[in-house]
């Protein structure tokens, strides 16, 4: 179960008030992510074993 205290904001949340970021919750076997500006709109959940490769893929240049 994801509780409000489960969510951690990204340390790369940008300038200003830091509202333009994602939040991550570690659910032991899964990792959940959501948009901090619209947390009630849903989450993405990944098995913990594929979360790091997912993040690595996002960092790669595309095009």
MODELLER restraints for C-alpha pairs under 7 A, 6 or more apart:
rsr = mdl.restraints
at = mdl.atoms
rsr.add(forms.Gaussian(group=physical.xy_distance, feature=features.Distance(at['CA:6:A'], at['CA:25:A']), mean=5.30, stdev=0.5))
rsr.add(forms.Gaussian(group=physical.xy_distance, feature=features.Distance(at['CA:7:A'], at['CA:23:A']), mean=5.79, stdev=0.5))
rsr.add(forms.Gaussian(group=physical.xy_distance, feature=features.Distance(at['CA:7:A'], at['CA:24:A']), mean=5.39, stdev=0.5))
rsr.add(forms.Gaussian(group=physical.xy_distance, feature=features.Distance(at['CA:7:A'], at['CA:25:A']), mean=4.67, stdev=0.5))
rsr.add(forms.Gaussian(group=physical.xy_distance, feature=features.Distance(at['CA:8:A'], at['CA:23:A']), mean=5.24, stdev=0.5))
rsr.add(forms.Gaussian(group=physical.xy_distance, feature=features.Distance(at['CA:8:A'], at['CA:24:A']), mean=5.27, stdev=0.5))
rsr.add(forms.Gaussian(group=physical.xy_distance, feature=features.Distance(at['CA:8:A'], at['CA:25:A']), mean=6.30, stdev=0.5))
rsr.add(forms.Gaussian(group=physical.xy_distance, feature=features.Distance(at['CA:9:A'], at['CA:22:A']), mean=6.16, stdev=0.5))
rsr.add(forms.Gaussian(group=physical.xy_distance, feature=features.Distance(at['CA:9:A'], at['CA:23:A']), mean=4.38, stdev=0.5))
rsr.add(forms.Gaussian(group=physical.xy_distance, feature=features.Distance(at['CA:9:A'], at['CA:24:A']), mean=6.50, stdev=0.5))
rsr.add(forms.Gaussian(group=physical.xy_distance, feature=features.Distance(at['CA:10:A'], at['CA:21:A']), mean=6.21, stdev=0.5))
rsr.add(forms.Gaussian(group=physical.xy_distance, feature=features.Distance(at['CA:10:A'], at['CA:22:A']), mean=5.90, stdev=0.5))
rsr.add(forms.Gaussian(group=physical.xy_distance, feature=features.Distance(at['CA:10:A'], at['CA:23:A']), mean=5.90, stdev=0.5))
rsr.add(forms.Gaussian(group=physical.xy_distance, feature=features.Distance(at['CA:13:A'], at['CA:19:A']), mean=6.67, stdev=0.5))
rsr.add(forms.Gaussian(group=physical.xy_distance, feature=features.Distance(at['CA:13:A'], at['CA:20:A']), mean=5.66, stdev=0.5))
rsr.add(forms.Gaussian(group=physical.xy_distance, feature=features.Distance(at['CA:13:A'], at['CA:21:A']), mean=4.65, stdev=0.5))
rsr.add(forms.Gaussian(group=physical.xy_distance, feature=features.Distance(at['CA:14:A'], at['CA:20:A']), mean=6.43, stdev=0.5))
rsr.add(forms.Gaussian(group=physical.xy_distance, feature=features.Distance(at['CA:19:A'], at['CA:36:A']), mean=6.50, stdev=0.5))
rsr.add(forms.Gaussian(group=physical.xy_distance, feature=features.Distance(at['CA:19:A'], at['CA:37:A']), mean=6.33, stdev=0.5))
rsr.add(forms.Gaussian(group=physical.xy_distance, feature=features.Distance(at['CA:20:A'], at['CA:36:A']), mean=6.86, stdev=0.5))
rsr.add(forms.Gaussian(group=physical.xy_distance, feature=features.Distance(at['CA:20:A'], at['CA:37:A']), mean=6.68, stdev=0.5))
rsr.add(forms.Gaussian(group=physical.xy_distance, feature=features.Distance(at['CA:21:A'], at['CA:35:A']), mean=6.43, stdev=0.5))
rsr.add(forms.Gaussian(group=physical.xy_distance, feature=features.Distance(at['CA:21:A'], at['CA:36:A']), mean=5.77, stdev=0.5))
rsr.add(forms.Gaussian(group=physical.xy_distance, feature=features.Distance(at['CA:22:A'], at['CA:33:A']), mean=6.60, stdev=0.5))
rsr.add(forms.Gaussian(group=physical.xy_distance, feature=features.Distance(at['CA:22:A'], at['CA:34:A']), mean=5.58, stdev=0.5))
rsr.add(forms.Gaussian(group=physical.xy_distance, feature=features.Distance(at['CA:22:A'], at['CA:35:A']), mean=4.68, stdev=0.5))
rsr.add(forms.Gaussian(group=physical.xy_distance, feature=features.Distance(at['CA:22:A'], at['CA:36:A']), mean=5.23, stdev=0.5))
rsr.add(forms.Gaussian(group=physical.xy_distance, feature=features.Distance(at['CA:23:A'], at['CA:33:A']), mean=5.56, stdev=0.5))
rsr.add(forms.Gaussian(group=physical.xy_distance, feature=features.Distance(at['CA:23:A'], at['CA:34:A']), mean=5.42, stdev=0.5))
rsr.add(forms.Gaussian(group=physical.xy_distance, feature=features.Distance(at['CA:23:A'], at['CA:35:A']), mean=6.36, stdev=0.5))
rsr.add(forms.Gaussian(group=physical.xy_distance, feature=features.Distance(at['CA:23:A'], at['CA:36:A']), mean=5.87, stdev=0.5))
rsr.add(forms.Gaussian(group=physical.xy_distance, feature=features.Distance(at['CA:24:A'], at['CA:31:A']), mean=6.93, stdev=0.5))
rsr.add(forms.Gaussian(group=physical.xy_distance, feature=features.Distance(at['CA:24:A'], at['CA:32:A']), mean=5.64, stdev=0.5))
rsr.add(forms.Gaussian(group=physical.xy_distance, feature=features.Distance(at['CA:24:A'], at['CA:33:A']), mean=4.53, stdev=0.5))
rsr.add(forms.Gaussian(group=physical.xy_distance, feature=features.Distance(at['CA:24:A'], at['CA:34:A']), mean=6.75, stdev=0.5))
rsr.add(forms.Gaussian(group=physical.xy_distance, feature=features.Distance(at['CA:25:A'], at['CA:31:A']), mean=5.80, stdev=0.5))
rsr.add(forms.Gaussian(group=physical.xy_distance, feature=features.Distance(at['CA:25:A'], at['CA:32:A']), mean=5.09, stdev=0.5))
rsr.add(forms.Gaussian(group=physical.xy_distance, feature=features.Distance(at['CA:25:A'], at['CA:33:A']), mean=6.44, stdev=0.5))
rsr.add(forms.Gaussian(group=physical.xy_distance, feature=features.Distance(at['CA:26:A'], at['CA:32:A']), mean=6.61, stdev=0.5))
rsr.add(forms.Gaussian(group=physical.xy_distance, feature=features.Distance(at['CA:29:A'], at['CA:47:A']), mean=6.03, stdev=0.5))
rsr.add(forms.Gaussian(group=physical.xy_distance, feature=features.Distance(at['CA:29:A'], at['CA:48:A']), mean=5.42, stdev=0.5))
rsr.add(forms.Gaussian(group=physical.xy_distance, feature=features.Distance(at['CA:30:A'], at['CA:45:A']), mean=6.47, stdev=0.5))
rsr.add(forms.Gaussian(group=physical.xy_distance, feature=features.Distance(at['CA:30:A'], at['CA:46:A']), mean=5.42, stdev=0.5))
rsr.add(forms.Gaussian(group=physical.xy_distance, feature=features.Distance(at['CA:30:A'], at['CA:47:A']), mean=4.28, stdev=0.5))
rsr.add(forms.Gaussian(group=physical.xy_distance, feature=features.Distance(at['CA:30:A'], at['CA:48:A']), mean=4.53, stdev=0.5))
rsr.add(forms.Gaussian(group=physical.xy_distance, feature=features.Distance(at['CA:31:A'], at['CA:45:A']), mean=5.57, stdev=0.5))
rsr.add(forms.Gaussian(group=physical.xy_distance, feature=features.Distance(at['CA:31:A'], at['CA:46:A']), mean=5.27, stdev=0.5))
rsr.add(forms.Gaussian(group=physical.xy_distance, feature=features.Distance(at['CA:31:A'], at['CA:47:A']), mean=6.25, stdev=0.5))
rsr.add(forms.Gaussian(group=physical.xy_distance, feature=features.Distance(at['CA:31:A'], at['CA:48:A']), mean=5.49, stdev=0.5))
rsr.add(forms.Gaussian(group=physical.xy_distance, feature=features.Distance(at['CA:31:A'], at['CA:51:A']), mean=6.88, stdev=0.5))
rsr.add(forms.Gaussian(group=physical.xy_distance, feature=features.Distance(at['CA:32:A'], at['CA:43:A']), mean=6.28, stdev=0.5))
rsr.add(forms.Gaussian(group=physical.xy_distance, feature=features.Distance(at['CA:32:A'], at['CA:44:A']), mean=5.53, stdev=0.5))
rsr.add(forms.Gaussian(group=physical.xy_distance, feature=features.Distance(at['CA:32:A'], at['CA:45:A']), mean=4.27, stdev=0.5))
rsr.add(forms.Gaussian(group=physical.xy_distance, feature=features.Distance(at['CA:32:A'], at['CA:46:A']), mean=6.41, stdev=0.5))
rsr.add(forms.Gaussian(group=physical.xy_distance, feature=features.Distance(at['CA:33:A'], at['CA:43:A']), mean=5.52, stdev=0.5))
rsr.add(forms.Gaussian(group=physical.xy_distance, feature=features.Distance(at['CA:33:A'], at['CA:44:A']), mean=5.30, stdev=0.5))
rsr.add(forms.Gaussian(group=physical.xy_distance, feature=features.Distance(at['CA:33:A'], at['CA:45:A']), mean=6.47, stdev=0.5))
rsr.add(forms.Gaussian(group=physical.xy_distance, feature=features.Distance(at['CA:34:A'], at['CA:42:A']), mean=6.59, stdev=0.5))
rsr.add(forms.Gaussian(group=physical.xy_distance, feature=features.Distance(at['CA:34:A'], at['CA:43:A']), mean=4.73, stdev=0.5))
rsr.add(forms.Gaussian(group=physical.xy_distance, feature=features.Distance(at['CA:34:A'], at['CA:44:A']), mean=6.52, stdev=0.5))
